Amino acid sequence: MSRSFRRIALVVISVTIFSFGTSLFADPYWGSFKKDGCKSIFPGKRQYSSILYGIPSGQSWETTCANMGATVNGQVFTRPTRCVNSGFNMWGEFDVTDDSCEANWAATDEGGIYNYTHKNDGCQSSGTYAGKRKYSSRIWNVVGISWEAACAQLPITIAGKTYTTPHRCVNTGGATGMWGEWYVSDSSCESAPQVYARGQQDSLKRSGTLSGYVDLHTHPMANLGFGGVIFHGSPYGDAVSALANCPSTSDEGHSAGHSRVEAIVQDDIIGALLGTARHDNRGYTLLPYWPANNSYTHQTMYYEWIKRAYEGGMRAMVALAVNGDYMFGATDNGLPDIIKGIAIATDPIFDLNDMNTLRRQTQAVYDMQTWIDTQSGGPGQGWFRIVKTPAEAQSVIASGKLAVVLGTEVDYLADCTAATCTDAMITQGVQELYDLGLRYVFPIHLKTNGFGGAGLYNILGSGTKYDCKHYGQDCNTSGLTTYGQKVLKELMKKGMIIDVGHMSAKSLDGAISYAEQQAYPGIVTGHTGVYDMANKGNRHEANPTGAALKRIVTLGGMIGLITGQGNLEEIGEWRQNSDGSYIAHACGGTSQTFAQSYQYLRTLIGDPAYDGRISIGTDFNGFAHMPGPRFGGRACPGGVTTISQPDATRVGYPFSPDSALRVASTLPNAPSFGQHQFGNRTFDYNTEGAAHIGLMPDFFEDLRQQGLKRSDLEPVYRSAGFFTTMWQNAVNRSPNIQ
């Protein structure tokens, strides 16, 4: 064969392999991917394309393409979105999620300070939408179609209802752009809103005895965290010493930490900065200032109060070790010079390290169990029982006692920061947690750590920000890391319960996706808000979307709603009950606000909710806002409308929780609950709200008084039982984790 002929033959072979994509010698493979244009505005998708090379001779190009997966820009595809035969080559086209292609709603609030997804334009008094509340928002980042067309097809969720298109699209011109308008049912805009009435004592949806409820998020030992200078009061011991006076204002370490943080969470920033914020420091027996729903740095879980919650229906409780060296800037940024740099007590028990704090708080819960046993007749006799297996939990609940599950919510679990983390730290750290008896774990808290990004929603969060568009505010660029997958895997292999709360949107998606890959049911978000019901500042990445919450439940997990859901402007009014009933949202920052998000979640989950898949996560002792009162001088701390709270809807004392939730052996001669008396205080929920955990039976009664039926609360009433079922399912799955 001549050289010329050989050259021609090589060219022909080359064309066959690299242009026509057919070969006898190579497996099919994708060439370099080309970044093309945007394909959709919601969700944002960008097309990437590539030629498919190496198709075997005689094999269908289309069939080969349709079965060729790829990883494109970090996203895994089992097959192309489209296969296109150009006549010369077979192209694969992949529609890749890309925020830069996503159109979004964003509207600056009235003060021009923050960007939100939508703004509240108030009640409409005339016209087609009279009696409705108007929300509006501007559309941004439209690519490839007209603004009008984009407005007509871009969805938004307001007050739990998804609108596929606005009621009106209004083009206001060049500088101000295209706006959508939505007109939403709202009792405060209506001339005759539905009246409040006690919910019926109707039939339950499921058969079988009610197990009681689980509180998925508490911090009884917060006094042993935060350097020992932020939180005051022990949860057990003689009340005179456990709930003694706060140290005096002359104690600079305590007043600079404790009093300033109290001022910060009560929005007295000036008092915190100047160090002038002080409060009544008198403890037991007077307790004039605390416990209270709006006092965040004092003990709200004294053992007698926990016992009252248990007697009123709480059958399981997650006790989480908690810490925040971030407050002092020990690991990274602290609070902005308000309490940063406070001298910590010289006693080494009050160091700032998260893991050391976890160890001492965990031991303290064991000590509390021993102390309660002593008060109850000896070892094993007490009503407060730490459990380490689902079988133990089931046994304790069945015997009418309180199952206590140990857990942790710290920033740097296993000391894994973003800069210092190893495989050995993770395996050894998880083993230590297990050996200590912990069975419930937050991999991520307020700080971006070695496992992934934290949700950015308050001044304590850390991480690199980006505009994540549909959240209406900044999100964390960091998602779940390879170490994040490693810690999830190790926790799953132990059958432990994983709380995905506090994660960035990217970390949350990564964690749920990994759990789906492993078919692992032990996934919880235990003290959450809900994005789809949120407005303004509550519409952030740490409040999961309905889609994310459904993924958790589909896995076999649970949702715990935080009881302090927000204020009047931050939570919409739920108006989607199938029977047309609703609870007017007119008294913000109360049980009424919780009722809006709860009804949405129960409807979202549907029939499976009645197995017990929804509960509460109070976050007592976690610097969280507790539900306030609907009556008295501090009524409706989160805002109020003109709709009154009728006296007929007050919690009437004495009252009886659902009989199946009662602990008859504990209260043999008490058919009902009167106002709780402790020391010189008498607690009336109507005027004090959830001042401490012992008033949770009153909280549920307050929900009933406003309209929630017995069956409406059945998911919560059965949640302790489902918690043990979920836990057992996780343990059963653990040997198969790969």
N, C-alpha and C positions, 0 to 999 in steps of 0.2 A: 504494500500500500504506500502510495506516495505521501510525502509530508503534507502536501496541500490537501489531499483527500482526508488525511488524519485530522488536520486542523478543522475542516468542514464538519467532520463527524463529531469532534469535541464540542463545536458550537451547537450542533443539533442536540447533543446530549445535555449540554448546559441549559439550553432553552427548555428542554423537556423537564429538567429537574427544577429550575428556578423560576421559569415563567409560567409554564402550563401546570406546574404543581404535580406532575406524575412521575413516579420513579419506581424502579424495581429494587433499589438499593437502600432507601432511607425511610424511616418512620415519619408519619406526618408531623409537622411542627409549624408553629407560628413564626413569622418574621418579626421585624421591629414594629411596634405599635405606633400608629400615627394618631395624634390628638386632633380630633375633628371638632365640629361645632356642637352647640347645645341641642339636645333633642326634646327635653321637656322642662317646664318651669315648675312643676310640683308633682312629685319631688324633683329637685334639680338633677338632671341627668345629662352627661356629656358623652358623645360617641367617640370611642376609640376603635380604630380599624387596623387590620393586618391581613396580608396574603397568607393563605395556608399552603405551605410547601410540602413536598414529599408524599403526595397522595399516591397510594399503590396503583400500579397499572391495572385498568379494568374495574376499579372500584369507583362507585358513584361519588362525584365531588360533593354533591349536596349532602349525602348520607355521612360521609367522612366529616364534613364541616359541622353538621348537626350534633356530632358526638365528641367534638374536640373541646375540652375545657381549657381554661386559661386563668391566670392571675393578672389582672390589669389594674395598675395603680393601687395595688394593695388589696383589691377586691376579688374574691374567688368566684369564678363562673364555671358551672358544669358544662355549659354549651354557650355559643354566641347568642346574642339577642336576635340577630339576623344573619343569614348566609346569603351572599350576593354573588352570582356568577356573572363576571364581566365579559365572558366570552374568551378571555385570555387567561384569567386567573380566578380563583375562588377566594373571595374576601369574607372575613368574619367581622361583624360589627358588634361592639359591646357597649351597652348603655350603662355608664359608670356614674354612681352617685357623686355629685359635684356641687357644692354649695354655691359656687360662682355662677351656676346656671339657674339657681333657684329664685324664682320671684317670691317676694315676701311682703307681708303687711307690717308696717311700722308707723306709729304715730307719736309724735312728741306730746308729752302731757301738757296740761294747761300752763304750767310754769316754765315750760321749755327746758327743763333740766334733764329728764330721763326719756329714753325711747321705750315705748311699750308697743305691743302688737296692735292694741286698739285703745281708743280713748272714749271716755264716758261724756256724751253730750247732753245728758239729762232727759227728763220726762218731756214727752210731746203733748202739748195741750190742745192741739187742733189738727185738722187734716186727716188724711187717710190713716195715719198711725197714732192718732190721739190715744193716750192711755198707755203707750209703750215707752220704753227707754231706748234712746238712740245711742248706738255706738258707731264710731267711724274710724277709718284708717286709710292711710295712703299706700298704694302699691308701688313697689320698687323692684329694680333689677329685671325688667322684662326684656327677654331676648327672643327674637325670631317671629314674634306675632305682635299684633297691635295692642295698645294699652287697653282698649275697650274689650278685646277678646280675652286678654289676660285677666282683667277684673271679673269677667263673667264666669271664669272657670277656676279661680283660685279659692280654695276652701279656707274656712276659719272655724274654730270652736269657741263659742261664748256660752258661759253658764251651762256647760256640759252638752250643748247641742251643736252639732257640726252643720254649718251652712255651706252647701256646695257652691253657692253664688250669693253675692250680696242682694239685699232687697233693691238697692239702687246703686248704680255706678255713675259717678259724676266727674267729668273732666273739667277741672278748675283752671286749666291753662298751664303754660310753660313752666313757670317757676314753682307752682304749687302742686301740679300733677293730677293724677287720677286717684279718686277716692271711692272707697266702698262704704255703704251705709247699711246698718242692720238695725232692725226695730224689734226689741226683745220684750217679752212679757215680764213685768216686774210689779209686785204688789204695791210698792211705794208710789207708783204712777197711776194706780187704778182708783176709781172713786169708791168702789165697794170690794176691797180685797177679802179673800176667804178668811173667816174667823178662826181663831185658835180653838181647838177642842181636844180633850184627852183622847189618845189613840185607843182603839178598841182592844179588849182582851179576847182577841180572836183565836182561831185554831192555828196550830203550828203547821209548817209545811212538811216536816219530817216526823216520823214516829221515834219513840225512844226518849229516855230521860235526858233532860238538858244537862250538859256537863259543867256549865259555868263558863266564865270567860278567861282569857289569858291577856295579861298586860305585857305586851311584847317589848316594852322599853321603860326601864326604871334605873335609877342610880342611888341606891340606899347609902352607899359609902362615899358620896361626893366630898364629905368633910375631910377625907384622907387624900384628896387630890389637890391639884392647883397650888402646890407649895404649902398647903396648910394655912394660907392667909386669905383665901377667897370665900370659902363656904363654912358656915357655922352650924353646929349641932350634930349630935350622934343619933343614929336610929335605934339604939337600944341602951339599956342601963337605967338606973334610977333617974326619973325625969328631972330632979333637982340639978343633977350634974350633967346629964345628957343634953338638956335643953336650958342650960344656964344662961345668964346674961351674956350678950356679946361682950368681948373685951371693950374697955372704955375707949373713947376717942383719943385719949392720950397715948394709947398704944399705936404708934405710927405705922408699924408694919401691918397691923390688922386694919386700921382705918384706911390706910392708903390702898390696900388691896380690896378688902371686903366692901367697904363703903363706896369706893369708887366704882367697882363693878356693879354694885346695886344701883348706883346712879346711872351708869351707862345703859343698863337694860330697862331702866325707867325713863330713858330719853333725856336725862339731865346731864348733857354733855359738859356744860359749863361748870356745874358743880363737881363733876369728875375731874375736869382739867385743873380747876383751882384747888381741889381738895377740900372744898367747903361742904360737900354733901355728907350729911349725917342723918341717922335715923334713930328712933327709940330703941335702945339696946336691951330693954328689960325682957328676960326670959320667963321660964316657969316660976311661979304659977300664974303670973299676970298675963304674959304674952300679949301685950296690947297691940304690937305691930305685926308680929308674925306668929304662926304661919298665915299666909295670905296668898290669894291667887296672883297678886302682882308683886310679891316679894320673892326674889329669885335666888338669894344667896343664903337662905335659911332652910333648915331641915323641914321637909314635908313628908317624910316617911318614917316617923317614929313608930316603933313596933305596935303600939296600941292602935295607931291609925291604919297600918297595914292590916291588922286583925279585923278592923271594922269593914274594910274593903273585902276581905276574905269572907267574912260572915254575910256580906251582901251579894256574893256571887263570883268573886275572883277566885279561881281554882288553880291558876298557874301564873307565874310571874318571872320574867327575865330580869335578873339583877346584873347590871353591866358595870364593870370597872370603867371609870372615866377619868380622863386627865387632859390637860392642855398646857404643855410647857410653852406653847406659842404665846400665851398671855404675857410671858416675861421675855420673849425673844430668845429663849435658850437655844432653840434649834434653827429657827428662821424668823421671819418678821413677826414681831409681837404687836399688841395693841399700840396705836401710834402715840407713844410717849405719855399715855395716860396713867398706866400702872407699870410700865416697863422699867425694869431695873430695881424693883423692890427687893430689899434684903430678905432672903428666905431664912426661916428658922435654922439655927445651927444643928439641931437634932437631925441626923441623917435620914430619919424616917420621912422627912419632908423634902427629899430631893425632888427634882423635876422630871426625871427620866420616866417615860411612859411605862416601860416594862416593870420597873421597880414599883411604880404606883399600882400597876395591875396586880402585882403579887401581894402587896399589903392590903389592898381592898378586897381581894378574893379571900385571903385568910380571915379578914374581919367578918365576912358573911358567915364563914364556918363558926367563928366565935359567937356571932349573934344567934346562930342555931343552938349552940350549946347553952347560951344564956337563957333562951326561951324554954329549952328542955328543962333547965333547972327550975324555972318558974312553974313548969307543968307537971312535975313529979319525977323527973329523972331522964336519963338518956333515951332518946327515941320517942319520948312521950309528947313532945310539943307539936303544935299545929303547923309549924314552919319547917318544911322538909326539903333539903337540897337533894336533887335527883341528877343522876348521871346517865341514865338510859331511858328510852321511851317506856319500857316495861315498868321501871320504878315510878315514872311520872303517872302512868295509868293507874298503878296500884295506890299511889298517894291520893290522887283525885277521887278514885272510887271509895276510899276510906273516909272522905270528907275533910281532908287536910289540904294545905297549900303546897303545890309542887313549885320549887324554886330552881330555876335553871341559871347557871352561872355563865356569864359572857363578858365581852370586852368591846369597848368603843374608844380606842385611842388612835392617835395620829400615826405613830411609827411602830406598828406591830412588829415584833421580832427585831426591833431597832433598824428596820429597813427604811432608810431615807432614799430619796431619788439618787443620791450619790454613793451610798454605801449599802449594798445588798448583795447577798450571795445565795447560791442554792443551799449551802449548809446552814446559813442563818434561818432559812425558811423551814427546812425539814426539822431542825432542832427546835426552832421556835414553836412550830405547830405541835410537836411532841410534848413540849413543856406545857403548853396550854391544856392539852388533853390530860396530862398527868395531874395538873392542878384541879381538874374537874370541870373546866370550861367546855361548853358545848355549843356556844352561840357567838359568832365572830363577825365584826366589821373589818374587812380588809382595808378599807379607806374611810377616813373621817374628814376632818376639815382641811387637811394639808395634802397636797400632791406628794406622794411618797414613792417608794420603789415599786409599788404594785399598780399605780395608775393615777390619773387625775382626779382631783376632788371637785365637786360641784361648786361653782362660784356664785354665792348668793348673799354673803355678808362680809363684813370687814375682816373676819378671821381667815377667810379662804385664801389659798395661795395657788398660783399657777399662771402660765402664760395665757393671756386672753385673746379671743378672736370673736368677730361678729358672727354669731351662729344663726342670724336672721330670724327664723320663725319663733325663737324664744323671746325676741324683743329686747334682749340685752346680751352682754358678753357671756361666752362660755369658755371652758378650759380646752386648750388645744390638745392636752394629753388624754389618751385613752388607756385601756388596759395594756400593761407591759407584758413581756415574756415572764418576768417574775410574778406578775399578777396572775397569769395562768398557772404558774407553778404553785402559788399559795392556794389558789382555788382547788387545784388538783389534790394537794396534801390535805386540805380540809375535807374534801369529798371522800377521800380514802378513809377518813376517820368517821364518816357519817355525821359530820357536824353541820349545824345550821348556819347558813351564810346570809348575812344581811347586806344587801346591795345599796342601802341608803347612803346618802352623801356623795355618791359617785357623780362624776361628770357625765354628760350625755353620752360621750364616746366610751367611757369606762363602763357605764351601765349596759350599753348595747353589747360591748365585748364580753362582759360577765354573763349576761343572759344567753348570748350566743354560745359561749363555752358550756354553760349548763345544759342548753338544748343539745349540743353535740354529745355530751356525756349522759343525757337523759336523767339528770339529777334533780330530784324533787325538792330538796331542802333549801330552797331559795325564798327569802323573805325581804320585804321592805317594811320595817316594823314601826316606823313613826313618821309617816309620810303625809305630805299634802298631795293634791292632785292638780296637775297642770291644766286639765281641761275645764276645771271649775274656777280657775284663778284669773284674777285681773291684776293689772299694775305690777308692783314689785314681787308679788307671789308667782308670777309667770316666769319662773326661772328653771334652769336645767336640773336642779336638785329635786324638783317636784315632777315625778314621771308622768308621761302622757298616758292616756287610756290604753293605747296600743301596747306600751311597755308593761303596764299592770296586768293586762290580759295574758301576756306571754308568761309572766311569773305564775299566775294561777293555772294556766294550761300545763306548766311543768309539774304542778302538784303543790305549789308553794302557797304562801299566805300574804295578805296585805293587812298592815296595822295602821289605822289612821291616827295621826297625832290629834289629841283632843283640842288643842289650841290651834284652830285652822287659820285664823287671821281676823282682819277687821271687815267692816261692812263693804268697803270699796274693793277689798282684795279677793272676796269670794262672791261669786254670782248666786242668784236665787234659782234653785232647782225647780223646773216647771214641767218635767217630762214624765211624771207618774202616769201610768196607763189609765188610772181611774180619774185623772184630772185633779186629784188632791195635791196640796202643797202646804208647806210651812212658810209663811211670809218671813223673809229675811229683813227684819227691821231693827234688830238689836245686836250689833256687831261685837265680836270678841267673846261670844258666849256659846252655850250648848246649841243655840239656834244656828250659829254659823257652822258648827260641826255637822248639824243635821243636813245642811245643803250638800256638803261633800259626801256624807255618808249615803244619802239617797242616790246620788249619782253613781257611787261605787257599787252599791247593791244592784242597781239596774244594769251597770256595765258587766258585772260578773254573771248576772242572771241566776238560773236555777242552782248551779254549783255553789253559789254563795251560802245556801241554806245548809250545806254540810258543815259550815263553821269556818269558811275560808277568809272571813273578814273579822278583824278585831280592832282593838285600840292599842296605841303606844303612847302612854301619857307623857313620858319624859319628865316625870317628877325628879327634882334635884338636878335637872339638866339645863338650867337657865332658860327654860321654855315658858312661853306665855300659857297660862292655864285659863280655862273658861271662866269668865267673870260672871257676876250676878245680873239678873234681868230686872231687879227691883232695888230700891234704896238709893242712898247717896252716891254709890259707885256703879250704878246701873249702866249697862251697855258700854263698856270701856272702849269698844271698837267702833263707836258711832251709832247714831240712832236716827230713825225716820219719824214721821208724824204718827205712824201706827203704834197704838198703845199696847202695853203688855197687861192684859186684864188680870185682876187679882184672882179670878177663878182659875188661872193657869199656874198659880204658885204651887210649889211642892207643898202638899198638905201633910203636916206631921200629926200623928205618926202615919207612916206608910209601910206597905209590905212589898218587898221585891217579889218577883215571880217565885212561887213556892218551891219550884224545883231547884232554884238557885240558893235557897236558904240552907244554913247549916243547923239543922234542928237540934243536934246533940250539943251544939255550942250555946244555943239560945233557947233552951227548953221552955222557958216561961215568957218569951218575948215574941208575940205574934207580929210585931212590926218595929220599924225603926223610928225613934224620936229624934229630936235635934241632938246632935252630938255634943256632949259636955266633956270638957277636959280642962283641968286646972280651974281657973276663974273664967274660962271662956265657954260660951254656948254658941255653937256654929249653926247658923241658919243659912242653908244653901241659897235661898232666895235673895239674900242681901250680901252674901260673901262669896258665892261661886265655889269653885274647886280649890279651897284654901289648902287642903292636904289630901293625900291619897284615900283617907278614910271617908271622904265625901263623894267617892265615885258611885256608890249606890244612889245617892241623891241626884247625881248627874244623870243617871239613866232614868230616874223618876222624872226629872225635869224634861227629858226628851219625850217621855210618854205624855206628860201634861200638855205638850205643844202639838201632839198629833201623831207621833210614831206608834204604830200598833205593836202588839206583842210579837206578831210574826215578822214585822219589819226589823226587829232587833234579834230575831232568832239566829242569824249568822254569828253575832257576837256571843249570844247565850250558849252556842255550841262550840265556840272557838277553842276552849281548852282541850276538848276531846279531839278536834281535828289537828291541833298542834301536835299531840302525841302520835297521831296517825301519820302526819307528814314526816315527823322525826323518824318513826319506824321505817317508813318507806325509804328515807335517805340512808339509814343504816343498812337496809336490805340491798340497796344499790351499791354501797361503798366497795364491796369486793370486786365489782366489775368496772371500776374506773380505770381508764387506760391513759 
